[in-house]
């Protein structure tokens, strides 16, 4: 479902953890080239909107279903990275995992407060 030009909300990309400068830099470091930014994306609420109508900043996202989606995704990531940090031979040290989980939970909290 697409939204028309009358939708006043700022949304979050459905792939909230796979967007932004940090993710783009990871892709560049891995494959040697940067992907083009999409012009239209599917959002956390299921709409397809112009990329310009999305934000990674929790304070800018005005669509409540998108905020809920981003909160869930960040909490899921925090749990996953903590489990990864506890595995023997993990490529991520326990301290790094704890820091990444804290970062994700902080963002989840920012998405939930409104």
Helices and strands as residue ranges (DSSP letters): G 16-18, H 21-31, E 40-42, E 48-50, G 51-53, G 58-60, H 64-86, H 94-112
